[in-house]
Amino acid sequence: MNLLESVENEYMRIDKLDFSVGDLIRVNNRIREGTKERIQAYEGIVIRYRDRGLRSTFTVRRLAYGTGSERTFPLHSPNIDSIQVLR
């Protein structure tokens, strides 16, 4: 194992995430505003998953009041509190 792999393994999520493209998920994301911290839920359908080790990302699309929005999350971000598969 080289130096880069050992550093990446240190920061990767340990919990098993079983979702794929087309699943309906809820991402609970930590938001920091000054000294306050809160959790914001973002619920939608996974439209893209990129498996690139520590740099893995997934994109979630949701409809809110008839308007679609997409958000890309880094999979191993410390700001992601939890990911729940709904369907």
The first five atom37 places (N, CA, C, CB, O) and aatype in JSON, in Angstrom:
{
  "aatype": [12, 2, 10, 10, 6, 15, 19, 6, 2, 6, 18, 12, 1, 9, 3, 11, 10, 3, 13, 15, 19, 7, 3, 10, 9, 1, 19, 2, 2, 1, 9, 1, 6, 7, 16, 11, 6, 1, 9, 5, 0, 18, 6, 7, 9, 19, 9, 1, 18, 1, 3, 1, 7, 10, 1, 15, 16, 13, 16, 19, 1, 1, 10, 0, 18, 7, 16, 7, 15, 6, 1, 16, 13, 14, 10, 8, 15, 14, 2, 9, 3, 15, 9, 5, 19, 10, 1],
  "atom_mask": [
    [1, 1, 1, 1, 1],
    [1, 1, 1, 1, 1],
    [1, 1, 1, 1, 1],
    [1, 1, 1, 1, 1],
    [1, 1, 1, 1, 1],
    [1, 1, 1, 1, 1],
    [1, 1, 1, 1, 1],
    [1, 1, 1, 1, 1],
    [1, 1, 1, 1, 1],
    [1, 1, 1, 1, 1],
    [1, 1, 1, 1, 1],
    [1, 1, 1, 1, 1],
    [1, 1, 1, 1, 1],
    [1, 1, 1, 1, 1],
    [1, 1, 1, 1, 1],
    [1, 1, 1, 1, 1],
    [1, 1, 1, 1, 1],
    [1, 1, 1, 1, 1],
    [1, 1, 1, 1, 1],
    [1, 1, 1, 1, 1],
    [1, 1, 1, 1, 1],
    [1, 1, 1, 0, 1],
    [1, 1, 1, 1, 1],
    [1, 1, 1, 1, 1],
    [1, 1, 1, 1, 1],
    [1, 1, 1, 1, 1],
    [1, 1, 1, 1, 1],
    [1, 1, 1, 1, 1],
    [1, 1, 1, 1, 1],
    [1, 1, 1, 1, 1],
    [1, 1, 1, 1, 1],
    [1, 1, 1, 1, 1],
    [1, 1, 1, 1, 1],
    [1, 1, 1, 0, 1],
    [1, 1, 1, 1, 1],
    [1, 1, 1, 1, 1],
    [1, 1, 1, 1, 1],
    [1, 1, 1, 1, 1],
    [1, 1, 1, 1, 1],
    [1, 1, 1, 1, 1],
    [1, 1, 1, 1, 1],
    [1, 1, 1, 1, 1],
    [1, 1, 1, 1, 1],
    [1, 1, 1, 0, 1],
    [1, 1, 1, 1, 1],
    [1, 1, 1, 1, 1],
    [1, 1, 1, 1, 1],
    [1, 1, 1, 1, 1],
    [1, 1, 1, 1, 1],
    [1, 1, 1, 1, 1],
    [1, 1, 1, 1, 1],
    [1, 1, 1, 1, 1],
    [1, 1, 1, 0, 1],
    [1, 1, 1, 1, 1],
    [1, 1, 1, 1, 1],
    [1, 1, 1, 1, 1],
    [1, 1, 1, 1, 1],
    [1, 1, 1, 1, 1],
    [1, 1, 1, 1, 1],
    [1, 1, 1, 1, 1],
    [1, 1, 1, 1, 1],
    [1, 1, 1, 1, 1],
    [1, 1, 1, 1, 1],
    [1, 1, 1, 1, 1],
    [1, 1, 1, 1, 1],
    [1, 1, 1, 0, 1],
    [1, 1, 1, 1, 1],
    [1, 1, 1, 0, 1],
    [1, 1, 1, 1, 1],
    [1, 1, 1, 1, 1],
    [1, 1, 1, 1, 1],
    [1, 1, 1, 1, 1],
    [1, 1, 1, 1, 1],
    [1, 1, 1, 1, 1],
    [1, 1, 1, 1, 1],
    [1, 1, 1, 1, 1],
    [1, 1, 1, 1, 1],
    [1, 1, 1, 1, 1],
    [1, 1, 1, 1, 1],
    [1, 1, 1, 1, 1],
    [1, 1, 1, 1, 1],
    [1, 1, 1, 1, 1],
    [1, 1, 1, 1, 1],
    [1, 1, 1, 1, 1],
    [1, 1, 1, 1, 1],
    [1, 1, 1, 1, 1],
    [1, 1, 1, 1, 1]
  ],
  "atom_positions": [
    [[0.85, -1.16, 0.0], [0.0, 0.0, 0.0], [0.91, 1.24, 0.0], [-0.97, -0.01, 1.23], [1.85, 1.34, 0.78]],
    [[0.6, 2.17, -0.87], [1.43, 3.38, -0.93], [0.89, 4.45, 0.01], [1.49, 3.91, -2.38], [-0.14, 4.27, 0.66]],
    [[1.58, 5.55, 0.08], [1.24, 6.64, 1.01], [-0.13, 7.24, 0.72], [2.31, 7.72, 0.94], [-0.89, 7.53, 1.64]],
    [[-0.45, 7.43, -0.56], [-1.74, 8.02, -0.93], [-2.9, 7.14, -0.49], [-1.8, 8.25, -2.45], [-3.89, 7.65, 0.05]],
    [[-2.8, 5.84, -0.7], [-3.87, 4.92, -0.29], [-4.06, 4.92, 1.22], [-3.58, 3.51, -0.79], [-5.19, 4.85, 1.7]],
    [[-2.98, 4.98, 1.97], [-3.1, 4.96, 3.43], [-3.77, 6.23, 3.95], [-1.72, 4.8, 4.08], [-4.55, 6.17, 4.9]],
    [[-3.48, 7.37, 3.34], [-4.14, 8.63, 3.74], [-5.61, 8.6, 3.35], [-3.43, 9.84, 3.09], [-6.45, 9.03, 4.14]],
    [[-5.94, 8.1, 2.16], [-7.34, 8.03, 1.73], [-8.15, 7.1, 2.63], [-7.43, 7.55, 0.27], [-9.27, 7.43, 2.99]],
    [[-7.6, 5.95, 3.0], [-8.32, 5.01, 3.84], [-8.62, 5.58, 5.22], [-7.52, 3.73, 3.99], [-9.6, 5.19, 5.86]],
    [[-7.8, 6.5, 5.68], [-8.01, 7.11, 6.99], [-9.28, 7.97, 7.01], [-6.8, 7.96, 7.37], [-9.94, 8.06, 8.04]],
    [[-9.62, 8.6, 5.89], [-10.74, 9.54, 5.84], [-12.01, 8.97, 5.2], [-10.34, 10.76, 5.09], [-13.01, 9.68, 5.12]],
    [[-12.01, 7.73, 4.75], [-13.18, 7.15, 4.1], [-14.22, 6.75, 5.14], [-12.78, 5.93, 3.24], [-13.88, 6.4, 6.28]],
    [[-15.5, 6.79, 4.74], [-16.59, 6.37, 5.61], [-16.48, 4.88, 5.86], [-17.97, 6.72, 4.99], [-16.13, 4.11, 4.96]],
    [[-16.79, 4.48, 7.08], [-16.71, 3.07, 7.44], [-18.05, 2.38, 7.21], [-16.26, 2.91, 8.9], [-18.09, 1.21, 6.81]],
    [[-19.15, 3.09, 7.47], [-20.47, 2.48, 7.35], [-20.78, 2.11, 5.91], [-21.55, 3.43, 7.89], [-20.36, 2.78, 4.97]],
    [[-21.52, 1.02, 5.75], [-21.86, 0.49, 4.43], [-23.05, 1.27, 3.88], [-22.18, -1.03, 4.49], [-24.09, 1.36, 4.53]],
    [[-22.89, 1.83, 2.7], [-23.95, 2.6, 2.06], [-24.48, 1.81, 0.87], [-23.44, 4.01, 1.61], [-23.78, 1.62, -0.12]],
    [[-25.72, 1.35, 0.98], [-26.31, 0.53, -0.08], [-27.36, 1.33, -0.83], [-26.93, -0.75, 0.51], [-28.55, 1.2, -0.56]],
    [[-26.93, 2.14, -1.77], [-27.86, 2.83, -2.65], [-27.25, 2.87, -4.03], [-28.19, 4.26, -2.13], [-26.04, 2.76, -4.21]],
    [[-28.12, 3.03, -5.01], [-27.65, 3.09, -6.39], [-28.49, 4.12, -7.14], [-27.74, 1.68, -7.08], [-29.41, 4.71, -6.57]],
    [[-28.17, 4.32, -8.39], [-28.89, 5.28, -9.22], [-30.35, 4.84, -9.33], [-28.24, 5.41, -10.63], [-30.62, 3.67, -9.59]],
    [[-31.27, 5.77, -9.13], [-32.7, 5.49, -9.19], [-33.35, 5.34, -7.83], [0.0, 0.0, 0.0], [-34.57, 5.33, -7.73]],
    [[-32.56, 5.22, -6.77], [-33.11, 5.09, -5.42], [-33.54, 6.45, -4.88], [-32.07, 4.45, -4.47], [-32.95, 7.48, -5.2]],
    [[-34.59, 6.43, -4.07], [-35.04, 7.63, -3.36], [-34.33, 7.64, -2.02], [-36.6, 7.65, -3.2], [-34.48, 6.71, -1.23]],
    [[-33.55, 8.7, -1.74], [-32.78, 8.76, -0.51], [-33.01, 10.08, 0.22], [-31.29, 8.56, -0.8], [-33.48, 11.06, -0.37]],
    [[-32.67, 10.09, 1.5], [-32.67, 11.31, 2.3], [-31.27, 11.48, 2.86], [-33.75, 11.25, 3.46], [-30.74, 10.6, 3.54]],
    [[-30.67, 12.64, 2.56], [-29.33, 12.96, 3.04], [-29.46, 14.0, 4.14], [-28.41, 13.48, 1.87], [-30.0, 15.08, 3.91]],
    [[-28.99, 13.67, 5.33], [-28.98, 14.63, 6.44], [-27.61, 15.27, 6.48], [-29.33, 13.93, 7.81], [-26.61, 14.62, 6.8]],
    [[-27.57, 16.55, 6.16], [-26.33, 17.29, 5.99], [-26.17, 18.3, 7.12], [-26.29, 18.0, 4.61], [-27.11, 19.03, 7.44]],
    [[-24.98, 18.36, 7.73], [-24.71, 19.34, 8.79], [-24.41, 20.7, 8.16], [-23.53, 18.88, 9.69], [-23.57, 20.81, 7.26]],
    [[-25.1, 21.73, 8.64], [-24.89, 23.09, 8.17], [-24.36, 23.91, 9.35], [-26.21, 23.72, 7.59], [-24.96, 23.92, 10.43]],
    [[-23.25, 24.58, 9.14], [-22.68, 25.44, 10.19], [-22.9, 26.9, 9.79], [-21.16, 25.14, 10.4], [-22.52, 27.33, 8.7]],
    [[-23.53, 27.65, 10.69], [-23.77, 29.08, 10.48], [-23.2, 29.81, 11.68], [-25.29, 29.39, 10.28], [-23.86, 29.9, 12.72]],
    [[-22.01, 30.33, 11.54], [-21.35, 30.99, 12.66], [-20.98, 29.97, 13.72], [0.0, 0.0, 0.0], [-20.21, 29.04, 13.46]],
    [[-21.52, 30.14, 14.91], [-21.25, 29.18, 15.99], [-22.35, 28.14, 16.12], [-21.1, 29.92, 17.31], [-22.22, 27.2, 16.9]],
    [[-23.42, 28.28, 15.35], [-24.54, 27.34, 15.41], [-24.36, 26.23, 14.39], [-25.87, 28.06, 15.16], [-23.7, 26.4, 13.37]],
    [[-24.95, 25.08, 14.7], [-24.92, 23.95, 13.78], [-26.3, 23.32, 13.75], [-23.84, 22.9, 14.2], [-26.94, 23.15, 14.79]],
    [[-26.77, 22.98, 12.55], [-28.07, 22.33, 12.41], [-27.96, 21.27, 11.33], [-29.19, 23.35, 12.06], [-26.98, 21.22, 10.58]],
    [[-28.98, 20.41, 11.25], [-29.0, 19.36, 10.24], [-30.12, 19.67, 9.25], [-29.19, 17.96, 10.88], [-31.26, 19.9, 9.65]],
    [[-29.78, 19.66, 7.98], [-30.73, 19.93, 6.91], [-30.93, 18.65, 6.1], [-30.25, 21.11, 6.0], [-29.96, 18.03, 5.66]],
    [[-32.18, 18.25, 5.91], [-32.49, 17.06, 5.13], [-32.7, 17.44, 3.67], [-33.74, 16.34, 5.69], [-33.34, 18.44, 3.37]],
    [[-32.16, 16.63, 2.78], [-32.33, 16.82, 1.34], [-32.79, 15.47, 0.8], [-31.0, 17.33, 0.63], [-32.04, 14.5, 0.85]],
    [[-34.0, 15.42, 0.27], [-34.6, 14.16, -0.17], [-34.84, 14.2, -1.66], [-35.91, 13.88, 0.58], [-35.37, 15.18, -2.18]],
    [[-34.45, 13.13, -2.35], [-34.65, 13.07, -3.79], [-34.15, 11.77, -4.37], [0.0, 0.0, 0.0], [-33.82, 10.82, -3.65]],
    [[-34.09, 11.74, -5.69], [-33.68, 10.54, -6.43], [-32.22, 10.67, -6.83], [-34.58, 10.32, -7.68], [-31.79, 11.72, -7.32]],
    [[-31.46, 9.6, -6.63], [-30.06, 9.58, -7.03], [-30.0, 9.49, -8.54], [-29.28, 8.39, -6.36], [-30.52, 8.54, -9.13]],
    [[-29.36, 10.46, -9.19], [-29.27, 10.44, -10.65], [-27.85, 10.16, -11.13], [-29.74, 11.76, -11.22], [-27.64, 9.87, -12.3]],
    [[-26.87, 10.25, -10.21], [-25.49, 9.95, -10.61], [-24.69, 9.51, -9.4], [-24.83, 11.17, -11.29], [-24.84, 10.06, -8.31]],
    [[-23.84, 8.5, -9.61], [-22.93, 8.03, -8.57], [-21.57, 7.83, -9.22], [-23.44, 6.71, -7.91], [-21.44, 7.09, -10.19]],
    [[-20.56, 8.49, -8.7], [-19.2, 8.38, -9.23], [-18.31, 7.77, -8.16], [-18.64, 9.77, -9.69], [-18.08, 8.37, -7.12]],
    [[-17.81, 6.58, -8.43], [-16.97, 5.86, -7.48], [-15.51, 6.15, -7.79], [-17.25, 4.33, -7.52], [-14.94, 5.57, -8.71]],
    [[-14.92, 7.06, -7.02], [-13.53, 7.46, -7.24], [-12.76, 7.49, -5.92], [-13.47, 8.85, -7.92], [-12.01, 8.43, -5.65]],
    [[-12.94, 6.46, -5.12], [-12.22, 6.39, -3.85], [-12.68, 7.47, -2.9], [0.0, 0.0, 0.0], [-13.88, 7.64, -2.67]],
    [[-11.75, 8.2, -2.34], [-12.07, 9.26, -1.39], [-12.81, 10.41, -2.07], [-10.8, 9.78, -0.74], [-13.53, 11.16, -1.4]],
    [[-12.66, 10.56, -3.36], [-13.31, 11.64, -4.11], [-14.65, 11.22, -4.72], [-12.38, 12.12, -5.21], [-15.11, 11.86, -5.66]],
    [[-15.27, 10.16, -4.22], [-16.56, 9.7, -4.73], [-17.65, 10.73, -4.45], [-16.94, 8.35, -4.1], [-17.67, 11.36, -3.39]],
    [[-18.55, 10.9, -5.42], [-19.67, 11.83, -5.27], [-20.96, 11.18, -5.74], [-19.4, 13.14, -6.05], [-20.93, 10.19, -6.47]],
    [[-22.08, 11.74, -5.32], [-23.38, 11.33, -5.83], [-24.24, 12.57, -5.96], [-24.06, 10.27, -4.91], [-24.11, 13.52, -5.19]],
    [[-25.13, 12.55, -6.96], [-26.0, 13.69, -7.24], [-27.44, 13.29, -6.98], [-25.83, 14.19, -8.7], [-27.89, 12.22, -7.41]],
    [[-28.16, 14.15, -6.26], [-29.56, 13.9, -5.9], [-30.41, 14.98, -6.54], [-29.75, 13.89, -4.34], [-30.08, 16.17, -6.48]],
    [[-31.52, 14.57, -7.16], [-32.45, 15.5, -7.79], [-33.78, 15.42, -7.05], [-32.64, 15.18, -9.31], [-34.28, 14.34, -6.76]],
    [[-34.33, 16.6, -6.76], [-35.63, 16.64, -6.11], [-36.51, 17.7, -6.76], [-35.49, 16.92, -4.6], [-36.02, 18.63, -7.39]],
    [[-37.81, 17.52, -6.59], [-38.79, 18.5, -7.06], [-39.37, 19.2, -5.85], [-39.91, 17.82, -7.91], [-39.89, 18.56, -4.94]],
    [[-39.28, 20.53, -5.83], [-39.85, 21.32, -4.74], [-40.72, 22.41, -5.36], [-38.73, 21.94, -3.83], [-40.22, 23.3, -6.05]],
    [[-42.01, 22.32, -5.12], [-42.98, 23.3, -5.64], [-42.92, 23.39, -7.16], [-42.72, 24.68, -5.03], [-43.03, 24.48, -7.73]],
    [[-42.75, 22.25, -7.82], [-42.74, 22.21, -9.28], [-41.42, 22.56, -9.92], [0.0, 0.0, 0.0], [-41.31, 22.55, -11.15]],
    [[-40.42, 22.88, -9.14], [-39.11, 23.24, -9.67], [-38.1, 22.18, -9.28], [-38.67, 24.64, -9.16], [-37.99, 21.82, -8.11]],
    [[-37.36, 21.68, -10.26], [-36.35, 20.67, -9.99], [-35.04, 21.29, -9.55], [0.0, 0.0, 0.0], [-34.64, 22.34, -10.06]],
    [[-34.38, 20.65, -8.61], [-33.05, 21.1, -8.2], [-32.16, 19.89, -8.0], [-33.13, 21.95, -6.89], [-32.62, 18.81, -7.61]],
    [[-30.89, 20.07, -8.29], [-29.92, 18.99, -8.15], [-28.82, 19.45, -7.22], [-29.33, 18.58, -9.52], [-28.43, 20.62, -7.22]],
    [[-28.32, 18.52, -6.43], [-27.22, 18.82, -5.52], [-26.26, 17.65, -5.52], [-27.74, 19.12, -4.08], [-26.67, 16.49, -5.43]],
    [[-24.98, 17.95, -5.61], [-23.94, 16.93, -5.61], [-23.27, 16.92, -4.24], [-22.91, 17.18, -6.73], [-22.84, 17.96, -3.74]],
    [[-23.18, 15.72, -3.65], [-22.58, 15.55, -2.34], [-21.31, 14.72, -2.46], [-23.57, 14.89, -1.36], [-21.3, 13.73, -3.19]],
    [[-20.25, 15.09, -1.76], [-19.09, 14.19, -1.64], [-19.47, 13.05, -0.69], [-17.82, 14.97, -1.11], [-19.94, 13.29, 0.42]],
    [[-19.27, 11.82, -1.11], [-19.7, 10.66, -0.34], [-19.02, 10.58, 1.02], [-19.43, 9.39, -1.12], [-19.67, 10.22, 2.0]],
    [[-17.76, 10.91, 1.1], [-17.0, 10.75, 2.34], [-16.86, 12.06, 3.13], [-15.63, 10.21, 2.03], [-15.95, 12.2, 3.94]],
    [[-17.75, 13.01, 2.89], [-17.7, 14.3, 3.57], [-18.04, 14.14, 5.05], [-18.67, 15.3, 2.9], [-18.98, 13.42, 5.39]],
    [[-17.29, 14.8, 5.94], [-17.64, 14.76, 7.36], [-18.92, 15.55, 7.67], [-16.49, 15.29, 8.2], [-19.46, 15.43, 8.76]],
    [[-19.4, 16.36, 6.72], [-20.63, 17.13, 6.93], [-21.88, 16.3, 6.72], [-20.65, 18.31, 6.0], [-22.97, 16.73, 7.11]],
    [[-21.78, 15.12, 6.12], [-22.94, 14.25, 5.93], [-23.15, 13.47, 7.21], [-22.76, 13.29, 4.71], [-22.31, 12.67, 7.62]],
    [[-24.31, 13.72, 7.86], [-24.62, 13.05, 9.11], [-25.1, 11.62, 8.85], [-25.68, 13.83, 9.88], [-24.63, 10.68, 9.5]],
    [[-26.04, 11.46, 7.91], [-26.53, 10.12, 7.59], [-27.17, 10.12, 6.2], [-27.55, 9.65, 8.65], [-27.55, 11.16, 5.67]],
    [[-27.27, 8.93, 5.63], [-27.93, 8.72, 4.35], [-28.91, 7.58, 4.54], [-26.89, 8.4, 3.19], [-28.53, 6.48, 4.94]],
    [[-30.19, 7.84, 4.25], [-31.23, 6.82, 4.41], [-31.84, 6.51, 3.06], [-32.31, 7.3, 5.41], [-32.19, 7.41, 2.3]],
    [[-31.97, 5.23, 2.76], [-32.63, 4.8, 1.53], [-34.11, 4.63, 1.84], [-32.01, 3.46, 0.96], [-34.48, 3.85, 2.72]],
    [[-34.96, 5.37, 1.12], [-36.4, 5.33, 1.36], [-37.1, 4.33, 0.45], [-37.0, 6.71, 1.17], [-38.02, 3.64, 0.89]],
    [[-36.68, 4.25, -0.83], [-37.25, 3.3, -1.79], [-36.17, 2.82, -2.71], [-38.4, 3.92, -2.59], [-36.44, 2.01, -3.59]]
  ]
}
